[in-house]
Amino acid sequence: MGSKDNRQVYEQGQKYIMNTYSRLPVVFVRAAMAYLWDAQGNKYTDYIAGYGCLNVGHSNKTVVKAIKKQVEKIIQPSNVYFNLPGVELAQKLCEATGFGKKVFFSNSGTEAVEGAIKLARKYSIQKYGQNRHEIISFYNSFHGRTLGALSATAQSIKQKEFKPLLKGFKYASLNDLDSVKKQIDENTCAVIIEPIQGEGGVNCSDRGFMAQLAEVCNKRDILLIADEIQTGFGRTGRMFAYMYYGIIPDILVVAKSLGGGMPIGAIITGDMLAGLFGPGSHGSTFGGNAASCAAGCAVLDFIKNKRLEEKAAKSGAYFMKKLVALKKKYSIIKDVRGIGLMLGMEFEKPIASKLVEKAHRDFLVINKVSDHTLRFLPPLIISRSNIDKLIRWLYKNISEVQDEG
Ligand SMILES: Cc1ncc(COP(=O)(O)O)c(C=O)c1O
């Protein structure tokens, strides 16, 4: 990039890259743990961690070392051979979940969801016949942008321009078991759920609802797919959020933080489904390539060695306490919610965009999921002083934005 500044790169990007995100005119050229530096050398503190991809922090040294070591040896042996880090990572994932027996690697979250849909359909169709292929998901969910995952993403705003979507998807309301039961019939094959809806607004499933949902599914041999692409790898104070909820899914899909910044996703299943995909059932050219898997192994080791789940639980409780105090002070704050270090703040008025822009000007990277809601997904290594810094900023700036009307 040479000596180009933020504005020049931003304009070049606007010219050559499709406009699929509303981008701010900042270009980050370097990062370390909870910090990012832009093209002008300004240092930013990060409270979104690449949309939840950097639970272990940006360019984490353990991860970088593992990637470097691997790329010097072999990057892509092809999937007709096993590669060492891939095998090691699959075993680590099975052990980390407790119930996992086999893994399929993809490149991204949406591809992991696609694979999970195929796996669930294969199981049900094989056992009960062709009609049993329907999947239930939840309003405000987000499962990805490819057509299968988009069909499960029950948000009309994201779906409307791309119809017809895949057949066989039905939608229910989160935390409303009756609405799920209403959608269940003899053709239901699976239910897919984010334990906490991320993109949909940091909406937490209730513990009781999740337990009852798991029970209903179990009784009727309906597969429960947990989409932990955002909630996984310590984010909620547990390795996976299903552990917080005290349930065991039939299929777990993960991605984002698994690669510590490298592209990788995974489907993890227990005994019942582990042998279902055979040669030709499913595949991916790059899925589980050696470089991404080496990163994944380093991520899992780092989480374990640094006890990041515990850290997330403690830092999350501290952060939440501060957000609750903030809410008491400002009537414009409608709600604060979340678990661990996955937190949201909803406003009575659409001030979220204004706050995100203001924060960037003050070198704080925060994120909104809508005009009304901010989402905080900091790296799990975030310090208390960085939480305090954001809270101080929120006190000052919410009051200013509120006064601006
Ligand atoms: C819960 C959830 N599922 C699926 C996805 C899609 O993942 P990806 O963007 O890696 O395809 C996301 C991405 O934000 C997500 O949060």
The ligand as an SDF file (V2000), in Angstrom:
LIG
                    3D

 16 16  0  0  0  0  0  0  0  0999 V2000
  -24.5320  -16.9890   13.7930 C   0  0  0  0  0  0  0  0  0  0  0  0
  -23.9150  -16.8620   12.4360 C   0  0  0  0  0  0  0  0  0  0  0  0
  -24.1040  -17.8350   11.5410 N   0  0  0  0  0  0  0  0  0  0  0  0
  -23.5420  -17.7740   10.3180 C   0  0  0  0  0  0  0  0  0  0  0  0
  -22.7620  -16.7130    9.9290 C   0  0  0  0  0  0  0  0  0  0  0  0
  -22.1300  -16.6860    8.5620 C   0  0  0  0  0  0  0  0  0  0  0  0
  -20.7560  -16.8480    8.6990 O   0  0  0  0  0  0  0  0  0  0  0  0
  -19.7630  -16.3970    7.5310 P   0  0  0  0  0  0  0  0  0  0  0  0
  -19.8540  -14.9160    7.4120 O   0  0  0  0  0  0  0  0  0  0  0  0
  -18.4210  -16.8880    7.9770 O   0  0  0  0  0  0  0  0  0  0  0  0
  -20.2120  -17.0870    6.2930 O   0  0  0  0  0  0  0  0  0  0  0  0
  -22.5600  -15.6590   10.8310 C   0  0  0  0  0  0  0  0  0  0  0  0
  -21.7780  -14.4800   10.4420 C   0  0  0  0  0  0  0  0  0  0  0  0
  -21.8940  -13.4140   10.9900 O   0  0  0  0  0  0  0  0  0  0  0  0
  -23.1400  -15.7390   12.1130 C   0  0  0  0  0  0  0  0  0  0  0  0
  -22.9820  -14.7750   13.0210 O   0  0  0  0  0  0  0  0  0  0  0  0
  1  2  1  0
  2  3  1  0
  2 15  2  0
  3  4  2  0
  4  5  1  0
  5  6  1  0
  5 12  2  0
  6  7  1  0
  7  8  1  0
  8  9  2  0
  8 10  1  0
  8 11  1  0
 12 13  1  0
 12 15  1  0
 13 14  2  0
 15 16  1  0
M  END
$$$$
